[in-house]
Amino acid sequence: MSLIQTKDLTLAYGGNTVLRDVNIEINRGEIVTIVGPNGSGKSSLLRALIGAAKPAKGIVTRAEGLKIGYVPQSLSIDATLPLSVKRFLNLPSRVSKEAARVALEDAGVPELASRQLGALSGGQFQRVLLARALLQSPDILILDEATQGLDQPGAAQFYRQIESVRQTRGCAVLMVSHDLHVVMAASDRVLCFNGHVCCQGTPQVVADAPEYRALFGTGTQGALALYRHEHDHNHDHDHPDHDHAHKEAS
Ligand SMILES: Nc1ncnc2c1ncn2[C@@H]1O[C@H](COP(=O)(O)OP(=O)(O)OP(=O)(O)O)[C@@H](O)[C@H]1O
């Protein structure tokens, strides 16, 4: 059975329908990315999936006892607030030292525990948010524009970390992103979205689909090339058990 499934999900704000008859499912262990233009309802879909928005029609089914780890776009934290990463991970509820250590390690930033939150770079901060989501031992990680503000290499590194998390934890990952080809290359399945699912499939299938090209054109190939180039030779030593061949094969 899938982790989350929607059946004819329709969502409206006042009289404005933003999702219409959406049927999707996310299965255990897969990395799924939603791409779509601004205002196409991606965040609204995530809100409906986590139960924060009520459908006008249709249903959202979550597996019993499903644990969701949510990574927001960003959190606004006063840079002058004296708050260490360690303390931040203990909000709102205390976690064991070991749980915090493992979460930071899986997020790729084991060295940040004692650092001040306000002194972190954008990329480091996003990884701390990822670590915080991992504290839930989620069955599924949901990321809404988690790389906003990062440059392309930074975003590509973040997505590689996500792949590594999936590898070590076996959780499913659902992401919304504007990074198009960068994030698509890191996905098993891509949903191209514009109020409804326009097309879906492997990253290559979606990148070649007329529906996708009608929305985005073909101007983002450079990002894909960048991802592939770096992915080629960057980190086998970090994840010796992770076979990357599938990313270069398409
Ligand atoms: N709380 C709200 N009340 C009224 N309208 C809303 C609300 N949230 C979103 N909308 C509208 O719903 C539509 C879809 O918004 P949503 O944020 O889901 O799109 P998105 O694809 O995530 O956009 P972006 O890529 O710009 O983040 C937009 O027209 C937006 O103005």
The ligand as an SDF file (V2000), in Angstrom:
LIG
                    3D

 31 33  0  0  0  0  0  0  0  0999 V2000
   -4.1530   30.9010    1.8590 N   0  0  0  0  0  0  0  0  0  0  0  0
   -4.5280   31.2220    0.6100 C   0  0  0  0  0  0  0  0  0  0  0  0
   -5.6510   31.9520    0.4060 N   0  0  0  0  0  0  0  0  0  0  0  0
   -6.0560   32.2810   -0.8470 C   0  0  0  0  0  0  0  0  0  0  0  0
   -5.3960   31.9110   -1.9750 N   0  0  0  0  0  0  0  0  0  0  0  0
   -4.2750   31.1900   -1.8190 C   0  0  0  0  0  0  0  0  0  0  0  0
   -3.7790   30.7980   -0.5310 C   0  0  0  0  0  0  0  0  0  0  0  0
   -2.6440   30.0840   -0.6970 N   0  0  0  0  0  0  0  0  0  0  0  0
   -2.4390   30.0180   -2.0310 C   0  0  0  0  0  0  0  0  0  0  0  0
   -3.4180   30.6730   -2.7020 N   0  0  0  0  0  0  0  0  0  0  0  0
   -3.5390   30.7890   -4.1780 C   0  0  0  0  0  0  0  0  0  0  0  0
   -3.5670   29.4660   -4.7110 O   0  0  0  0  0  0  0  0  0  0  0  0
   -2.8230   29.4010   -5.9040 C   0  0  0  0  0  0  0  0  0  0  0  0
   -1.7580   28.3040   -5.7710 C   0  0  0  0  0  0  0  0  0  0  0  0
   -0.8060   28.7280   -4.7930 O   0  0  0  0  0  0  0  0  0  0  0  0
    0.3820   27.7800   -4.3170 P   0  0  0  0  0  0  0  0  0  0  0  0
    1.1800   28.5370   -3.2950 O   0  0  0  0  0  0  0  0  0  0  0  0
   -0.1500   26.4600   -3.9370 O   0  0  0  0  0  0  0  0  0  0  0  0
    1.1970   27.6350   -5.6940 O   0  0  0  0  0  0  0  0  0  0  0  0
    2.7170   27.1990   -5.9370 P   0  0  0  0  0  0  0  0  0  0  0  0
    2.6970   26.3620   -7.1630 O   0  0  0  0  0  0  0  0  0  0  0  0
    3.2770   26.5660   -4.6980 O   0  0  0  0  0  0  0  0  0  0  0  0
    3.3850   28.6000   -6.2190 O   0  0  0  0  0  0  0  0  0  0  0  0
    4.9340   29.0670   -6.1130 P   0  0  0  0  0  0  0  0  0  0  0  0
    5.6940   28.2410   -7.1020 O   0  0  0  0  0  0  0  0  0  0  0  0
    4.8700   30.5060   -6.5120 O   0  0  0  0  0  0  0  0  0  0  0  0
    5.3790   28.8440   -4.6950 O   0  0  0  0  0  0  0  0  0  0  0  0
   -2.2480   30.8000   -6.1590 C   0  0  0  0  0  0  0  0  0  0  0  0
   -3.0860   31.4410   -7.0780 O   0  0  0  0  0  0  0  0  0  0  0  0
   -2.3200   31.4560   -4.8080 C   0  0  0  0  0  0  0  0  0  0  0  0
   -2.5160   32.8460   -4.9300 O   0  0  0  0  0  0  0  0  0  0  0  0
  1  2  1  0
  2  3  1  0
  2  7  2  0
  3  4  2  0
  4  5  1  0
  5  6  2  0
  6  7  1  0
  6 10  1  0
  7  8  1  0
  8  9  2  0
  9 10  1  0
 10 11  1  0
 11 12  1  0
 11 30  1  0
 12 13  1  0
 13 14  1  0
 13 28  1  0
 14 15  1  0
 15 16  1  0
 16 17  2  0
 16 18  1  0
 16 19  1  0
 19 20  1  0
 20 21  2  0
 20 22  1  0
 20 23  1  0
 23 24  1  0
 24 25  2  0
 24 26  1  0
 24 27  1  0
 28 29  1  0
 28 30  1  0
 30 31  1  0
M  END
$$$$
